[in-house]
Amino acid sequence: MNLLKKAAISLAATSMIAAPVAASAAPAARAASAVEGQSELEGSGWIIAIIALAAIIGGIIIASDNNDDSPTSP
């Protein structure tokens, strides 16, 4: 690799590391707004977690299937 290509890769890697750090260090300029009512989804995090867990377990079961399917043609 030539020097220009190495410098470009180095700059890209540095910017990928520095961007999230700079964004998290930026002061929050947003003001809080008034909320009329409570969220209807409050407290339903465990339902989403159970559904995600069931999907993961189902995917593992499907992926680990023995696949002893014999062809129907002779």
N, C-alpha and C positions, 0 to 999 in steps of 0.2 A: 504494500500500500504506500502511496506517496504521502508526503507530509500534509498536503491540503485535505486529503480524505480523512487522515487520522485526526486532524484538527476539527473537522466538521463533526465527526463521530463524538469526539470529546466535548464539543460545545453542546451537541444534542443531549448527551447524557447528563451534563451539568445542568442544563435547563430543565430536564425532567425531574431532577432532584430538587432544584431550587424553587420551582414554581409552587408546589404545595406548601413549602415552608413560608414563602413570601405571602401567599394567600392567607395562611392561618395567622400570620403576624399582623395583617392589616387590621386597622381599627374598624369596628362595626359602625357604619354610618346610618343604619336603619333604625327607625324609631318603632317602638311597639305600638300596635294598633289595638283598639278596644274590640273585645269579642262579645257578641250578644249572647250566645249560648254555648253549652259545652259540646265537645265533639261526640258524635254518636259512635265513633270507633274506639273510644277510650276503653281500655281494659280488654280489647279483643286480640291482644298480642299473642296470648297463649293459643288461641284458635289457629292463627296463622302458623305458629310454630308446630302445632300438631299436624296440620295439613302438609307443611314442608317436610316434616319427619316421615310422614306416610309416603310422600312422593319419593323421598330418598330411599326408603326401605323397599318400595315397589320397584324402583330402578335397579337396585342391587339384586333383587330376586329375579327380575327379567334378564339382567346381564349374566347372572350365574346359572342360568338354565342349562341343563345338561345337553340340550340340542341333539337328542338321539333320533331325530326325525329321519326315517328311512324314505328313500324316493319311492313314489308310487309306480314308476315305470320299471319294467324288468331289466 
